[in-house]
Amino acid sequence: MAGELEPGWQKAIGTELTKPYMLDLKNFLMQEKEAGHITYPKNKEIFNAFNITPFDKVEVVIIGQDPYHGPNQAHGLSFSVREGVPVPPSLKNIYKELATDIPGFRIPQTGDLTKWAEQGVLLLNATLTVRAATAGSHQKKGWEKFTDAAIKTLSDEKTGLVFILWGAYAQSKSVLINPNNNHLIIKSTHPSPLAVSHGGFFGSKPFSKTNEFLKKEGKEEIDWQI
């Protein structure tokens, strides 16, 4: 498993790393490796969402479910792919919504969302690893307990955050969000092609709503242009 967490996250949720469920998860990941399975993302990138977006800098949380399971895609940030990798369908739809939501937004050729993460957008998958070519293969092995703890701790210890919850799975995490801490929860259908065909994502304006809220809170708006 990856190395140490960013100091702020270590202080906030570092104790989770020593709990029995996490030891079981580490054993499972070792067994995957011993069985010859390729897993994504790379070991050093598993905690990228936390290490690129320090705890004290988090202003927005976008929750995904699983890392991408194709070669060279996943790098530890939800919905994001490495530079040079084709933009996945869900992210293409995210860009389409941005183009109608944020004046002047130009649809980029890259799917690398590191720029968002560096501005305080926590791009958090509920499950942080996956077996190659096998979607959902590392679900219910312990990662969800860890990422739930991260969401709950953020929600309890910080005020005025934006939680963007796309689709039923992400929306199920709303029970972890403290209703007394002035957080904004933005919900819509998932940006995947199948979900958007049923309506509810396009026109939901999550990005401008986020910036309006941050501005009202006296915080810096996110520059969504990649």
Protein Blocks (a to p, Z undefined) as FASTA:
>chain_A
ZZdddfklmmmmmmmmmgmklmmmmmmmmmmmmnopacdddfklmmmmmmmmgfklpmbd
cddfbdcfbehkagoiahiacehiacdfklmmmmmmmmmmmghiacdfbfcfklmmmnop
acddfblbdcehighklgoilmmmmmmmmmmmmmmmpghiacddedjklmmmmmmpcfkl
opacdddddfbfklmmngojgonlmmmmmmmmmmmnopacddfbZZ
